[in-house]
Structures are given as C-alpha cells and as structure tokens.
Amino acid sequence: MTTMNQPVASAAEQEIERLMTLHPKGFDLSLERITRLLEVLGNPHLKLPPVIHVAGTNGKGSCTAFCRALLEAGGYAVHVHTSPHLVRWHERFRIGVKGGRGQLVDDALLADALRRVGDANAGQMITVFEILTAATFLIFSEQPADAVVLEVGLGGRFDATNVITDPAVSVIMPIALDHQAYLGDKVELIAAEKAGIMKRRCPVVVGAQEFDAAREVLVATAERLGCPLSIYGQDFSAHEEFGRLIYQDEDGLQDLPLPRLPGRHQFANAAAAIRAVKAAGFTVTDATMEKAMGMVEWPARLQKLVEGKLLEFAPPGSEIWLDGGHNPAGGEVIAEAMAAFEERHPRPLYLVTGMINTKDPVGYFRAFADLGEHVFTVRIRDSEAGLDPVVLANAAFDAGLVAEPAGSTIEALQEITRRQLPGSPPPRILIGGSLYFAGNVLADNGTPPV
C-alpha cells in the first residue's frame, strides 16, 4: 500500500530497485568490472568533456559545488556527478545547461541509461555503485556540455570513477581518517588511495590539508607522475578580511564576497575550486568569482532550514541547521561554525543526530562537548547500517554530552519545544551526523534538493 511517506517509485527508481535485488549494494573496490562494462557500452568515459575529478575525505562535495558555481557563472554548461544522494537517486546526475543552471537528470533519461547499462552487464557480478557510475558516463557522454565535475565515491585508486584516463585536473581535498576498513587506518595510507586519481602529467590541485603526512604523500605522488601541481597555502590561498574573502594565487589577489555556504572551512574549499577550474583551462574572471560566491549551493552542508514542515515542531524563532558531516574532522569544522554563530548571536545549542555504524560517533560528538546543551539521537530510516539511538546516545555521553534517544526528528523537536522556558532565547538546533540522516530530514521537511 502506498502512503504519503511512500510515493510511487519513478521508472528510474524502479529500475534501481530491480538492480539492487540482483547486485550487491556496498563497495567492492576494483576497476575490473566497471572497465569490462564500459567496454561493452563503447567506452563512454572516453567521450566526455574536460573532467574535474575531485577526491578527499571532507570538503569534496563543497569543492564540487564551488566548481559548478564558477563554471555556471562563466556561462559554461557543466555536468555534475555527486554521491550519495540525499532524497532521490536523480540528485547524483546533474545535466549542464548552456548559460544557465544545471538540472537534475530527467527520469526517463536516467531509466533508459540504467536499462542499457543493465542489459550490457548481462547478469555479471557488479555493484550498484558501478552500475550508477556507468550510467553517469553514458548520460554525460550523450548530452552536450563544456565540462564534467566528477566526485569520487570512496577512496580514489579503485573507485569506479577512476577509469578517467586524462582529467583536466585532479583535486584532492582535506584527508582525515574515514572508511578505515576500506582505505587503511593511517592518513598516509588514505592519502595514497586518494592520490590514485592523479594521472601522469595531468594538473593536480591539493586542497588545505590538516595532516603534514597526508600532504607529503600527495605532493610526492604528483611529483613522481610529473603533474603540474598547485598546493593550498603555497601556490594559492584564501582568508577573510573585513567581511570579504581574499583569494590569492600567481595571477594576483581577488577581493570577493564571502561564500554563500557558511563556515570558515568553506574559504579553503572555495579557493581549491577556483584554482582547479583555472588549472582545468577555463576562463575565471573577477566577475565570475564574485557571482559564483553568491550562487553556490550545496544541500545539507550547514544548510539553514528556513521553510518546511519541520519548522512548526521547533520553538518559534529557532535557528535550524542541517549538516551531513559524519566523522571527527567534519564534526570539528561544524562545531567551529556553531561556535562562531554563538559568539555573534548567543543561543542554547541542541543536537539532533543520526549516524551509521561505520563512523566514530564519540570522535564526532567530542567536538561539541563545550557547546551542546543536549543531544537527541534518532535512528536513520531505510538504512541497515543506522546506529541504534541508545548506542548513539551512550557515545554522546562518553564524549561529555547529555544525551537521550528520540523516536524521530519530529519527536526531538517537540521535546526541545517542551523544554523551552518563557523569556529564554529561541534555540539553535543542529541536525546531522550523516548524509543519509540529512536525506531523511529533507524528505520529512518537504524540501528535497532540486
């Protein structure tokens, strides 16, 4: 039976559901299966416009969004591949529009590509992510555009997107510990996996790196491959000055508006994107950069919820933020942003958190130990990997926070409302801990990405 919360699946969604019953949902890092499949499809990955290939533990999605904004501000048509999606599978495939804003893929176009990929695979062992990646290349090769911004799914070296042989530029964003089961338990090992997207003599941009060991691996790999190399803090940089973003590279200094995406961490993400788009050979003017800072968008990355169904359950005047950051390094940049908000406009901070079981919840929560008033933990819907809210609340307690489980995001917001004292300032509420949880929230709020 279909309910209001279970809309009828579209043709593309039905095709994906069918493929998921036939093939494993998780990651099995290898390039053999996708290479074989793409060959049957006529190697569409070799027929793409110039590719900006983006890897990293944190910030790769924001860098992708800035690259898209810069290219679109310059009038270019740009295809964009991101993962995971938040609410609908279609979000992974954005089709470029010349002189305009890229649009999420048409359902019929996606369904047709998925059927063709499924037929070409002919029942062979493959993962769903590999099928989706093959569909990405098929769609992007058949729709005209000036550029492709291609976000890595997991790692780099053996990620399904890494069949690209000559990227216009490879971008490596900040590296931290994450997905240790797949990528290794040291930042040097993870950096080596991410560096796998670098190709001989193709330009490389290294974004801001917290760990010297990671940066050293990336630089050494680029130099070994003879790649023209740009390093954040050495060849380009960005900082805030008098409420403006100052970007600097060998072309000089640009005085820009602060990015529309909040948080100081976005300054370095914006800088990496500017450098990447330039390194890829596209024209980037002062006017283009100025326009891009004001039009960049990236749902569930410190996204302020200003409309939607959930707002009616929170105390009137509440400030509600949504962020999918899910590892300790992500927690630190989000907590830094919350602290900056608190300094300017003090409010009690509540966390509503859902996480999956491959993450480090104590490490994530520790960043908020001196900020959070109270944590409500919620189970992620439609995820076998979602952490039990009681286990998650205990992790928050271990990190020094007061926490309790809640039955849903709505229940958590209702409890925050119940605790609101007369005359006290409306709270600041941070909802997050996982992109999958953020997707649940955007769906419940009736504000999916478009």
Solvent accessible surface area in square Angstrom, and as a share of the most:
residue,aa,sasa,rsa
1,M,217,0.97
2,T,81,0.47
3,T,58,0.34
4,M,186,0.83
5,N,138,0.71
6,Q,109,0.49
7,P,108,0.68
8,V,120,0.69
9,A,28,0.21
10,S,27,0.17
11,A,49,0.38
12,A,0,0.00
13,E,32,0.14
14,Q,97,0.43
15,E,16,0.07
16,I,1,0.01
17,E,96,0.43
18,R,110,0.40
19,L,2,0.01
20,M,52,0.23
21,T,113,0.66
22,L,108,0.54
23,H,18,0.08
24,P,57,0.36
25,K,136,0.58
26,G,42,0.41
27,F,75,0.31
28,D,83,0.43
29,L,47,0.23
30,S,23,0.15
31,L,44,0.22
32,E,141,0.63
33,R,42,0.15
34,I,0,0.00
35,T,65,0.38
36,R,78,0.29
37,L,0,0.00
38,L,0,0.00
39,E,115,0.52
40,V,94,0.54
41,L,35,0.17
42,G,34,0.33
43,N,47,0.24
44,P,4,0.02
45,H,21,0.09
46,L,98,0.49
47,K,130,0.55
48,L,30,0.15
49,P,25,0.16
50,P,66,0.42
51,V,8,0.04
52,I,0,0.00
53,H,0,0.00
54,V,0,0.00
55,A,0,0.00
56,G,2,0.01
57,T,18,0.11
58,N,34,0.17
59,G,21,0.21
60,K,30,0.13
61,G,7,0.07
62,S,7,0.04
63,C,0,0.00
64,T,1,0.00
65,A,5,0.04
66,F,0,0.00
67,C,0,0.00
68,R,22,0.08
69,A,4,0.03
70,L,2,0.01
71,L,1,0.00
72,E,13,0.06
73,A,15,0.12
74,G,35,0.34
75,G,29,0.27
76,Y,48,0.18
77,A,4,0.03
78,V,0,0.00
79,H,0,0.00
80,V,9,0.05
81,H,3,0.01
82,T,12,0.07
83,S,14,0.09
84,P,35,0.22
85,H,36,0.16
86,L,18,0.09
87,V,45,0.26
88,R,95,0.35
89,W,42,0.15
90,H,2,0.01
91,E,22,0.10
92,R,23,0.08
93,F,1,0.00
94,R,26,0.10
95,I,25,0.13
96,G,11,0.10
97,V,62,0.36
98,K,140,0.59
99,G,60,0.58
100,G,28,0.27
101,R,88,0.32
102,G,0,0.00
103,Q,92,0.41
104,L,39,0.19
105,V,6,0.04
106,D,89,0.46
107,D,37,0.19
108,A,66,0.51
109,L,53,0.26
110,L,0,0.00
111,A,1,0.01
112,D,57,0.30
113,A,2,0.02
114,L,0,0.00
115,R,111,0.41
116,R,91,0.33
117,V,0,0.00
118,G,13,0.13
119,D,110,0.57
120,A,20,0.16
121,N,1,0.01
122,A,78,0.60
123,G,70,0.67
124,Q,92,0.41
125,M,137,0.61
126,I,1,0.00
127,T,5,0.03
128,V,5,0.03
129,F,19,0.08
130,E,7,0.03
131,I,0,0.00
132,L,5,0.03
133,T,0,0.00
134,A,0,0.00
135,A,0,0.00
136,T,0,0.00
137,F,0,0.00
138,L,5,0.03
139,I,2,0.01
140,F,1,0.00
141,S,30,0.19
142,E,86,0.39
143,Q,47,0.21
144,P,118,0.74
145,A,23,0.18
146,D,39,0.20
147,A,0,0.00
148,V,0,0.00
149,V,0,0.00
150,L,0,0.00
151,E,4,0.02
152,V,0,0.00
153,G,17,0.16
154,L,2,0.01
155,G,1,0.01
156,G,1,0.01
157,R,106,0.39
158,F,77,0.32
159,D,1,0.01
160,A,4,0.03
161,T,0,0.00
162,N,12,0.06
163,V,16,0.09
164,I,6,0.03
165,T,83,0.48
166,D,106,0.55
167,P,3,0.02
168,A,20,0.16
169,V,0,0.00
170,S,0,0.00
171,V,0,0.00
172,I,0,0.00
173,M,1,0.00
174,P,33,0.21
175,I,1,0.00
176,A,6,0.05
177,L,74,0.37
178,D,10,0.05
179,H,55,0.25
180,Q,76,0.34
181,A,106,0.82
182,Y,102,0.39
183,L,9,0.04
184,G,19,0.18
185,D,98,0.51
186,K,119,0.50
187,V,19,0.11
188,E,70,0.31
189,L,89,0.44
190,I,0,0.00
191,A,0,0.00
192,A,49,0.38
193,E,26,0.12
194,K,6,0.03
195,A,3,0.02
196,G,21,0.20
197,I,0,0.00
198,M,7,0.03
199,K,38,0.16
200,R,131,0.48
201,R,170,0.62
202,C,18,0.11
203,P,34,0.21
204,V,2,0.01
205,V,0,0.00
206,V,0,0.00
207,G,2,0.01
208,A,26,0.20
209,Q,15,0.07
210,E,113,0.51
211,F,73,0.31
212,D,89,0.46
213,A,33,0.26
214,A,0,0.00
215,R,68,0.25
216,E,114,0.51
217,V,36,0.21
218,L,0,0.00
219,V,29,0.17
220,A,58,0.45
221,T,18,0.11
222,A,0,0.00
223,E,115,0.52
224,R,162,0.59
225,L,23,0.12
226,G,44,0.42
227,C,11,0.06
228,P,79,0.49
229,L,42,0.21
230,S,10,0.06
231,I,12,0.06
232,Y,47,0.18
233,G,60,0.58
234,Q,133,0.59
235,D,53,0.27
236,F,5,0.02
237,S,37,0.24
238,A,9,0.07
239,H,80,0.36
240,E,63,0.28
241,E,80,0.36
242,F,195,0.81
243,G,43,0.42
244,R,82,0.30
245,L,0,0.00
246,I,12,0.06
247,Y,0,0.00
248,Q,84,0.38
249,D,12,0.06
250,E,121,0.54
251,D,97,0.50
252,G,29,0.28
253,L,101,0.50
254,Q,21,0.09
255,D,78,0.41
256,L,2,0.01
257,P,34,0.22
258,L,65,0.32
259,P,13,0.08
260,R,141,0.51
261,L,13,0.06
262,P,36,0.23
263,G,15,0.15
264,R,123,0.45
265,H,48,0.21
266,Q,2,0.01
267,F,18,0.07
268,A,17,0.13
269,N,7,0.03
270,A,0,0.00
271,A,0,0.00
272,A,0,0.00
273,A,0,0.00
274,I,0,0.00
275,R,29,0.10
276,A,0,0.00
277,V,1,0.01
278,K,36,0.15
279,A,29,0.23
280,A,17,0.13
281,G,67,0.65
282,F,27,0.11
283,T,93,0.54
284,V,22,0.12
285,T,65,0.38
286,D,86,0.45
287,A,75,0.58
288,T,13,0.07
289,M,2,0.01
290,E,82,0.37
291,K,118,0.50
292,A,0,0.00
293,M,0,0.00
294,G,49,0.47
295,M,59,0.26
296,V,1,0.01
297,E,52,0.23
298,W,38,0.13
299,P,34,0.21
300,A,0,0.00
301,R,39,0.14
302,L,3,0.01
303,Q,50,0.22
304,K,95,0.40
305,L,9,0.05
306,V,110,0.63
307,E,115,0.52
308,G,34,0.33
309,K,119,0.51
310,L,1,0.00
311,L,56,0.28
312,E,134,0.60
313,F,54,0.23
314,A,7,0.05
315,P,3,0.02
316,P,121,0.76
317,G,53,0.51
318,S,26,0.17
319,E,21,0.09
320,I,4,0.02
321,W,20,0.07
322,L,0,0.00
323,D,9,0.05
324,G,3,0.03
325,G,18,0.17
326,H,39,0.17
327,N,3,0.01
328,P,37,0.23
329,A,20,0.15
330,G,4,0.04
331,G,0,0.00
332,E,93,0.41
333,V,49,0.28
334,I,4,0.02
335,A,7,0.06
336,E,83,0.37
337,A,4,0.03
338,M,2,0.01
339,A,39,0.31
340,A,29,0.22
341,F,18,0.08
342,E,62,0.28
343,E,152,0.68
344,R,153,0.56
345,H,118,0.53
346,P,93,0.58
347,R,56,0.20
348,P,36,0.23
349,L,10,0.05
350,Y,20,0.07
351,L,1,0.00
352,V,0,0.00
353,T,2,0.01
354,G,0,0.00
355,M,1,0.00
356,I,21,0.11
357,N,87,0.45
358,T,85,0.49
359,K,24,0.10
360,D,66,0.34
361,P,22,0.14
362,V,37,0.21
363,G,9,0.09
364,Y,2,0.01
365,F,0,0.00
366,R,144,0.53
367,A,28,0.22
368,F,0,0.00
369,A,38,0.29
370,D,143,0.74
371,L,51,0.26
372,G,19,0.18
373,E,98,0.44
374,H,16,0.07
375,V,0,0.00
376,F,1,0.01
377,T,0,0.00
378,V,7,0.04
379,R,123,0.45
380,I,3,0.01
381,R,114,0.41
382,D,139,0.72
383,S,33,0.21
384,E,184,0.82
385,A,32,0.25
386,G,13,0.12
387,L,24,0.12
388,D,51,0.26
389,P,16,0.10
390,V,85,0.49
391,V,78,0.45
392,L,0,0.00
393,A,8,0.06
394,N,85,0.44
395,A,9,0.07
396,A,0,0.00
397,F,144,0.60
398,D,102,0.53
399,A,9,0.07
400,G,57,0.55
401,L,6,0.03
402,V,94,0.54
403,A,26,0.20
404,E,56,0.25
405,P,63,0.40
406,A,16,0.12
407,G,61,0.58
408,S,41,0.26
409,T,7,0.04
410,I,56,0.29
411,E,90,0.41
412,A,0,0.00
413,L,0,0.00
414,Q,87,0.39
415,E,39,0.18
416,I,0,0.00
417,T,54,0.31
418,R,172,0.63
419,R,81,0.29
420,Q,52,0.23
421,L,126,0.63
422,P,133,0.83
423,G,89,0.86
424,S,42,0.27
425,P,69,0.43
426,P,42,0.26
427,P,0,0.00
428,R,4,0.01
429,I,0,0.00
430,L,3,0.02
431,I,0,0.00
432,G,2,0.02
433,G,0,0.00
434,S,3,0.02
435,L,20,0.10
436,Y,105,0.40
437,F,2,0.01
438,A,0,0.00
439,G,3,0.03
440,N,20,0.10
441,V,1,0.00
442,L,1,0.00
443,A,46,0.36
444,D,43,0.22
445,N,1,0.01
446,G,41,0.40
447,T,35,0.20
448,P,54,0.34
449,P,21,0.13
450,V,112,0.65
